[in-house]
Amino acid sequence: MGFSLWTLLEASLLCLNAICILSEERVLAKYGWSNVNNDFQDIPTTKTQIVSLMQSIRTVVKYPLIIFNVLVILVKSLTG
């Protein structure tokens, strides 16, 4: 198995799936990565920026990700 554009696409699809299914209440809150209201901070921390990036990814990518998953499943099942 070589490194190609298709493997890069599959790896990014798997990472997006992992971000979208990660439960904020059950998993992230255990480690202190839940959504914290930082209205009083002037400079956002790296942690809050990562959490907000994950929330943005969940919001924007949810429906296109379903379509891409179906397409990848179809291509993989047809090509083997």
Secondary structure by P-SEA (a helix, b strand, c coil): ccccaaaaaaaaaaaaaaaaaccccccccccccccccccccccccaaaaaaaaaaaaaaccaaaaaaaaaaaaaaaaaac
